[in-house]
Structure formats: structure tokens, C-alpha cells
Amino acid sequence: MDNRAEVRDFLTSRRAKITPERAGLPAAGQRRVPGLRRSEVAALAGMSVEYYAKLERGTLAGVSAGVLDAISRALQLDEAERAHLLRLAHEADGSSAVLRPRRRPRQWTVRPSLQWSLDSISAPAILSNMRGDLLAANLLGRAMYSDAFAGAHPNFARFTFLDSAAHRFFPDWDGAADITVANLRTAAGKDPHDKGLHDLVGELSTRSDDFRRRWAAHNVRIHGTGVKHFRHHIVGDLVLNYETLDLQAEPDLTLTIYTAEPQSPTDHALALLASWAVTAQEIG
């Protein structure tokens, strides 16, 4: 990806999201574009407008941590956005190789001990990479994501934007789509030279207007914990808490475990799903 273009589009999109009122500035005068003017961001960051304009055009090489912090404060960046800006600056410096995850072989397969670990978890558990490829799961995780696992190369983004079943599986499809694209944009910042990610973004941009519009928004996020809502074709509505864990032995892979509140309707639905999964496995 073109680092200068990424920097320009990211900073411009963040500036457009901050209103003068939110920044504590008077909203006097006609504004041709939403958000703050460059001069206002520069003033908030304590730098000249010429220097900030140079940075916003994509020239981050050699910029100090103090300047990046000042820009982050002026644009009110959250934790994920601050980390993304820092990665863009490292890429501009040519030092991103230090931050870049180790590439996984294209034909990577799950280690037996890792699969045994997944199978020992009584809740739905899945293993995925930064591109959102579903690489492995335990029986309950595979049952929960049975729609997504139906394809030969299951991937969250392809499922979300190209499979009609996703609109039933995600009751809040727009929210799920926003999160999926923000995760991919974050992954692109971590490894801008990932050809598999480039190919995926190109495919989805060509085939989905919904994806292309969201990709252009340059939103990023940290995907760690929260609550998700699903509508499973066998057991109905599920409200699940999730925890996403990095694997020390597999730096670019994450383990996500879903749990339900004890004795809740979702807890009972998971028990039914587990029974269905065992039966389906025996028949299959």
C-alpha cells in the first residue's frame, strides 16, 4: 500500500470527524467541508499550519514521537487510532519490518497440540489470523460458525460481504460489517506488505459497494473483548461475550472464546448447539 496516501487519507478522515464544538473551538464562519480546518488542528497541536499540512500530505518520515502525540491529542484519536498512526510513521521511516508479524506459510495447518487445546475448551473457540481467515475451531466453534465454515476457505470478511447468510447470522449486519472492515484496516497498518490482505481487499472492493464505502472511511479498532449478537439457523438468538487472546507461539494468530451468562437463554441455546454438533458429527 502507498504509505503517503494511507497517511493522507487517515489524517484527513480523522480531521473530518472532529467538530469545532467537540474540539472546544468557536464554530464561526461558513465551512465548506466537515470537521476541523488544517489551521485549527495545527493550532491545537502546537505547530505551524505549514508543517501540519506537510504531515497531512503524507510526509511522516522522521517525525518525532512528541509530534505524533500532539497530533493524536488534537484529533482526539482513540487507542486503536493512535497505534495505527504510529505504525504508519514506522512504515514511513522504513522501520516497519521490526513491527511486522512473521509470515505464515500459505499451507499452514494447525499443530495437533493446538487443536487439542481448542478441543479442551467447553465454550465455542476459534482460531483466526489478521486477515480474518478462520483457520481452526473446536466442535462448538465450528457449529456456531457453520455458515462461515461452509466455504472452502472460510474468511470473516468474505462471509460478511459476499454471503447472504451473513445478514441473518448478524442481526446488526451494519455493525458487524463496520467491525470487520475496521479489523482489516488495522491489519493493513500492522503489515502493509501482506499480499494476501491486498488481494482480499481488492476482491471485496470490486464485488461489494458496502465494503468499498467502509474501507474508504479508514476506521480502525482494537478487537479484544465485548458482546456480540448472532442468530443461528439451528438454535436462534445468541448473546455472547468474547475474549480475544494473542498466541505467543503464533504471533499473528488470535484465539477467540465465546461465553454466555450462566443459566441465561443463550447458555441453554449453547447446550442445544453442542448436542446438535455432536449428532451432526456422528451422522457425518
C-alpha positions as CSV (number, residue, x, y, z in Angstrom):
1,M,0.0,0.0,0.0
2,D,1.1,3.6,-0.7
3,N,2.2,4.9,2.7
4,R,1.9,8.6,1.8
5,A,-1.7,8.0,0.5
6,E,-2.6,6.0,3.6
7,V,-1.3,8.7,5.9
8,R,-3.1,11.5,4.0
9,D,-6.4,9.6,3.9
10,F,-6.2,8.6,7.5
11,L,-5.4,12.1,8.9
12,T,-7.9,13.7,6.6
13,S,-10.7,11.3,7.7
14,R,-9.9,11.8,11.4
15,R,-9.9,15.6,11.0
16,A,-13.3,15.5,9.3
17,K,-14.8,13.7,12.3
18,I,-13.9,16.4,14.8
19,T,-16.4,19.3,15.0
20,P,-15.2,22.7,16.3
21,E,-17.6,22.3,19.3
22,R,-16.0,18.9,20.2
23,A,-12.5,20.5,20.0
24,G,-13.6,23.4,22.2
25,L,-13.3,26.0,19.3
26,P,-15.8,28.6,18.1
27,A,-17.8,27.4,15.1
28,A,-17.9,30.8,13.4
29,G,-17.9,31.2,9.6
30,Q,-19.0,29.1,6.7
31,R,-17.3,25.7,6.4
32,R,-17.0,24.0,3.0
33,V,-16.0,20.6,4.5
34,P,-17.0,18.8,7.7
35,G,-14.7,18.8,10.7
36,L,-11.7,21.0,11.6
37,R,-9.6,23.1,9.3
38,R,-5.9,22.3,9.0
39,S,-5.1,25.6,10.7
40,E,-7.2,24.6,13.7
41,V,-5.6,21.2,14.0
42,A,-2.2,22.8,13.8
43,A,-3.1,25.3,16.5
44,L,-4.4,22.6,18.8
45,A,-1.2,20.5,18.2
46,G,1.1,23.5,18.8
47,M,2.7,23.6,15.3
48,S,2.7,25.7,12.2
49,V,-0.1,25.1,9.7
50,E,2.6,24.7,7.0
51,Y,4.2,21.9,9.0
52,Y,0.9,20.2,9.7
53,A,-0.1,20.4,6.1
54,K,3.1,18.7,5.1
55,L,2.4,15.9,7.5
56,E,-1.2,15.5,6.3
57,R,0.1,15.2,2.8
58,G,1.8,12.0,3.9
59,T,5.3,13.0,4.9
60,L,5.7,11.2,8.3
61,A,9.3,10.1,7.8
62,G,11.5,11.3,10.7
63,V,8.6,12.7,12.7
64,S,9.2,12.5,16.5
65,A,7.0,10.7,19.0
66,G,6.2,14.1,20.6
67,V,4.8,15.4,17.3
68,L,2.7,12.2,16.8
69,D,1.4,12.5,20.3
70,A,0.4,16.2,19.7
71,I,-1.4,15.3,16.5
72,S,-3.2,12.4,18.3
73,R,-4.4,14.7,21.1
74,A,-5.5,17.4,18.6
75,L,-7.5,14.8,16.6
76,Q,-8.7,13.1,19.7
77,L,-7.6,9.7,18.5
78,D,-8.5,6.6,20.5
79,E,-6.1,3.9,21.4
80,A,-6.5,2.0,18.1
81,E,-6.2,5.1,16.0
82,R,-3.0,6.2,17.9
83,A,-1.4,2.8,17.4
84,H,-2.4,2.9,13.7
85,L,-0.8,6.4,13.3
86,L,2.4,5.1,15.0
87,R,2.6,2.2,12.6
88,L,2.2,4.4,9.6
89,A,5.0,6.6,10.9
90,H,7.2,3.5,11.4
91,E,6.4,2.4,7.8
92,A,7.4,5.9,6.5
93,D,10.7,5.5,8.4
94,G,11.3,2.1,6.8
95,S,11.4,0.5,10.2
96,S,8.1,-1.4,10.0
97,A,9.9,-4.7,9.5
98,V,10.6,-4.7,13.2
99,L,6.8,-4.5,13.8
100,R,5.7,-6.7,11.0
101,P,4.4,-10.2,12.0
102,R,6.1,-13.3,10.8
103,R,4.6,-14.6,7.6
104,R,2.6,-17.8,7.9
105,P,3.1,-20.5,5.2
106,R,0.3,-20.5,2.7
107,Q,-0.5,-24.1,3.5
108,W,-0.3,-23.7,7.3
109,T,-2.1,-26.3,9.3
110,V,-2.9,-26.3,13.0
111,R,-0.5,-28.1,15.2
112,P,-2.0,-31.2,16.9
113,S,-1.3,-29.8,20.4
114,L,-3.0,-26.5,19.4
115,Q,-6.1,-28.4,18.1
116,W,-6.1,-30.4,21.4
117,S,-6.1,-27.1,23.3
118,L,-9.0,-25.9,21.3
119,D,-10.9,-29.1,21.9
120,S,-10.4,-28.9,25.6
121,I,-12.4,-25.6,25.8
122,S,-16.0,-26.2,26.6
123,A,-17.2,-22.9,25.0
124,P,-17.1,-22.0,21.3
125,A,-13.5,-21.3,20.4
126,I,-12.0,-20.3,17.0
127,L,-8.5,-19.5,15.7
128,S,-8.0,-16.8,13.1
129,N,-5.4,-14.6,11.5
130,M,-5.2,-10.8,10.9
131,R,-7.0,-11.2,7.5
132,G,-9.9,-12.9,9.2
133,D,-9.3,-16.4,7.9
134,L,-10.9,-19.0,10.1
135,L,-8.1,-21.4,10.5
136,A,-9.3,-23.8,13.2
137,A,-12.0,-24.3,15.8
138,N,-13.3,-26.7,18.3
139,L,-16.5,-28.6,17.7
140,L,-18.8,-26.0,19.2
141,G,-17.0,-23.1,17.5
142,R,-17.3,-24.8,14.1
143,A,-21.0,-25.4,14.9
144,M,-21.6,-21.8,15.8
145,Y,-19.9,-20.5,12.7
146,S,-21.2,-23.3,10.5
147,D,-22.4,-20.8,7.9
148,A,-19.0,-19.3,7.6
149,F,-17.2,-22.6,7.6
150,A,-19.4,-23.8,4.6
151,G,-16.9,-22.4,2.1
152,A,-13.6,-24.0,1.1
153,H,-11.5,-21.1,2.5
154,P,-13.6,-19.5,5.3
155,N,-13.0,-15.9,5.9
156,F,-15.0,-13.4,8.1
157,A,-14.9,-10.6,5.5
158,R,-15.9,-12.7,2.5
159,F,-18.7,-14.3,4.6
160,T,-19.9,-10.9,5.8
161,F,-20.0,-9.1,2.5
162,L,-20.5,-11.9,-0.1
163,D,-22.7,-14.5,1.6
164,S,-26.4,-13.7,2.0
165,A,-26.5,-15.9,5.1
166,A,-24.5,-13.2,7.0
167,H,-27.5,-10.9,7.0
168,R,-29.4,-13.5,9.0
169,F,-26.4,-14.6,11.2
170,F,-25.6,-11.0,12.2
171,P,-28.9,-9.3,13.4
172,D,-26.9,-6.0,13.4
173,W,-25.3,-6.6,10.0
174,D,-24.2,-3.0,9.6
175,G,-22.4,-3.0,12.9
176,A,-20.7,-6.4,12.1
177,A,-19.7,-5.1,8.7
178,D,-18.1,-1.9,10.3
179,I,-16.2,-4.0,12.8
180,T,-15.0,-6.4,10.1
181,V,-13.6,-3.7,7.9
182,A,-12.0,-1.8,10.8
183,N,-10.2,-5.0,11.8
184,L,-8.9,-5.4,8.2
185,R,-7.8,-1.7,8.1
186,T,-6.0,-2.3,11.4
187,A,-4.3,-5.4,10.0
188,A,-3.2,-3.4,6.9
189,G,-1.5,-1.0,9.2
190,K,0.3,-3.8,11.0
191,D,1.5,-5.4,7.8
192,P,1.1,-3.2,4.8
193,H,3.0,-5.6,2.6
194,D,0.7,-8.6,3.1
195,K,-0.1,-9.7,-0.4
196,G,-3.0,-11.9,0.8
197,L,-4.6,-8.9,2.5
198,H,-4.1,-6.8,-0.6
199,D,-5.8,-9.5,-2.7
200,L,-8.7,-9.8,-0.3
201,V,-9.3,-6.0,-0.1
202,G,-9.1,-5.8,-3.9
203,E,-11.6,-8.7,-4.3
204,L,-14.1,-7.2,-1.8
205,S,-13.7,-3.7,-3.2
206,T,-14.6,-5.0,-6.6
207,R,-17.5,-7.2,-5.5
208,S,-19.1,-5.1,-2.7
209,D,-20.1,-1.5,-2.7
210,D,-20.8,-1.8,1.1
211,F,-17.2,-2.9,1.6
212,R,-15.7,-0.3,-0.6
213,R,-17.5,2.5,1.2
214,R,-16.4,1.3,4.6
215,W,-12.8,0.7,3.5
216,A,-12.6,4.4,2.4
217,A,-13.6,5.5,5.9
218,H,-10.2,4.5,7.3
219,N,-11.7,3.3,10.6
220,V,-9.5,1.1,12.8
221,R,-10.2,-0.7,16.1
222,I,-8.7,-3.0,18.8
223,H,-10.6,-6.3,18.8
224,G,-10.2,-7.6,22.3
225,T,-13.4,-8.1,24.3
226,G,-17.1,-7.3,24.1
227,V,-20.5,-8.7,23.4
228,K,-21.8,-10.0,20.1
229,H,-25.3,-10.9,18.9
230,F,-25.9,-13.8,16.5
231,R,-28.9,-15.5,15.0
232,H,-28.0,-19.2,14.5
233,H,-30.0,-21.2,12.0
234,I,-30.4,-24.1,14.5
235,V,-30.7,-22.6,17.9
236,G,-31.8,-19.0,17.2
237,D,-30.6,-15.9,19.0
238,L,-27.3,-15.9,20.9
239,V,-25.8,-13.1,23.1
240,L,-22.2,-14.0,23.7
241,N,-19.3,-12.3,25.5
242,Y,-16.0,-12.8,23.7
243,E,-12.3,-12.6,24.7
244,T,-9.7,-12.5,22.0
245,L,-6.2,-13.7,23.0
246,D,-2.9,-13.4,21.2
247,L,-0.9,-16.7,20.9
248,Q,2.7,-16.3,22.0
249,A,3.9,-19.2,19.7
250,E,1.9,-17.9,16.7
251,P,2.3,-14.1,16.8
252,D,-0.2,-13.2,14.1
253,L,-2.9,-15.6,15.2
254,T,-5.6,-15.0,17.8
255,L,-7.8,-17.3,19.8
256,T,-11.4,-16.1,20.4
257,I,-13.5,-17.7,23.1
258,Y,-17.3,-17.0,23.4
259,T,-19.1,-17.5,26.6
260,A,-22.7,-17.0,27.8
261,E,-24.1,-15.7,31.1
262,P,-24.7,-18.8,33.2
263,Q,-28.3,-20.1,33.1
264,S,-29.2,-17.5,30.5
265,P,-31.3,-18.3,27.4
266,T,-28.0,-18.2,25.4
267,D,-26.4,-20.7,27.9
268,H,-29.2,-23.1,27.2
269,A,-29.0,-22.5,23.5
270,L,-25.3,-23.4,23.5
271,A,-26.1,-26.6,25.3
272,L,-28.6,-27.4,22.5
273,L,-26.0,-26.4,19.9
274,A,-23.4,-28.7,21.4
275,S,-25.9,-31.6,21.2
276,W,-26.7,-30.8,17.6
277,A,-22.9,-30.6,16.8
278,V,-22.2,-34.0,18.2
279,T,-25.2,-35.5,16.4
280,A,-24.1,-33.9,13.1
281,Q,-20.6,-35.1,13.6
282,E,-21.8,-38.7,14.2
283,I,-24.0,-38.6,11.1
284,G,-21.3,-37.1,9.0
